[in-house]
Amino acid sequence: MDEIVSLYEARSQGKASLQLKAQLAIAAANVILVVFGWFFIGRTVAKPLRDLVESADAVASGDLSVTITATGKDEVAQLAQAFHRMAESLRSILQTLSDSAEELAASTEELAAAANETGSMAQQIAHSTEEANRLARDLESGAEAMERGAQRAIELASLGDRAMDEAVVKAETAQAVVKDAVAKIDSLNEKAKGIGQAVDVISTIAEQTNLLALNAAIEAARAGEQGRGFAVVAGEIRALAEESQSAAKEIAQLIFEVTSQMTEVVEAVNNSGQTVQDEAELVSAARSQFVEINAAVSQMTTLISQVADIAQTLRLSSHEVATSSHEQSGTIEEVAATADTISAMAQSLTRLTTQFQL
């Protein structure tokens, strides 16, 4: 862009120099005409000189379309021919200058239009990059927040994992305690059955003792007065036997009730053991899920970190593009200003050339 501007300035300066030379040439021609007029004031040169002066006046007034005719080989004719060649050269120079000025004006208009369009595009790019930069900052902030949340999720998952480990240990301990309780209750149940069997034996013995005491009482009654004391003892033995038999029945009933309750307790404990086992399995499954969650969150954290890096890179790139766009806008404004200056110079040259009739 600087090279184009320099080229246009060089062309403008060159054409201005040509204009100056043309004016100097006209002035020189006038001087020559005046000088030669003083030397050729005779009748033989008066009319050609008058014609030449009229042509010079016409050229000086800007009419370069005049035709200067000169015949002969004297100095006046040579001067007229030289002036004619000078007028032709000046006409050609002014025509070239006019064409160049028009081309320069058209080129500067195109340059200004292109600069304005480029400036608008640069402003749009700068606006877009600023918006992209803002979005990148928001994305980077969001990624950082998600990364912090993911780290917190990892910490919570680790805490949950440790809690699940403790729950598994407690569940296994509770399951072992339940199994031990079931074993002890089974042992008590077996012992209760043994006690029941012993009570059955005691009840049988008491029944037999009662029968023996009854027989002894009958025999004592037969013995009369001699068997009276024995009858009393037999009655007491019979009473003890009946009490023993009654107590044995009560013990048997209690053992039955205890055995029934222990059976219910065993069932309840077994159910509790199954519940504890089910809970242990659920806790183990939950622990596996915590492990999977931890792994997934770790992977998500890695992806979020990558997104944050990309967002940061995008933000930096957008900032660089925005800076370059602003700098380019400044340069384009300078180019547009230079183009306006050149356009003004071209219009000035065009107005100057229109003063001449070619």
Sequence and secondary structure as in RCSB ss.txt:
>XXXX:A:sequence
MDEIVSLYEARSQGKASLQLKAQLAIAAANVILVVFGWFFIGRTVAKPLRDLVESADAVASGDLSVTITATGKDE
VAQLAQAFHRMAESLRSILQTLSDSAEELAASTEELAAAANETGSMAQQIAHSTEEANRLARDLESGAEAMERGA
QRAIELASLGDRAMDEAVVKAETAQAVVKDAVAKIDSLNEKAKGIGQAVDVISTIAEQTNLLALNAAIEAARAGE
QGRGFAVVAGEIRALAEESQSAAKEIAQLIFEVTSQMTEVVEAVNNSGQTVQDEAELVSAARSQFVEINAAVSQM
TTLISQVADIAQTLRLSSHEVATSSHEQSGTIEEVAATADTISAMAQSLTRLTTQFQL
>XXXX:A:secstr
 HHHHHHHHHHHHHHHHHHHHHHHHHHHHHHHHHHHHHH  SHHHHHHHHHHHHHHHHHHTTBTT      SSSH
HHHHHHHHHHHHHHHHHHHHHHHHHHHHHHHHHHHHHHHHHHHHHHHHHHHHHHHHHHHHHHHHHHHHHHHHHHH
HHHHHHHHHHHHHHHHHHHHHHHHHHHHHHHHHHHHHHHHHHHHHHHHHHHHHHHHHHHHHHHHHHHHHHHHHGG
GGHHHHHHHHHHHHHHHHHHHHHHHHHHHHHHHHHHHHHHHHHHHHHHHHHHHHHHHHHHHHHHHHHHHHHHHHH
HHHHHHHHHHHHHHHHHHHHHHHHHHHHHHHHHHHHHHHHHHHHHHHHHHHHHHTSB 
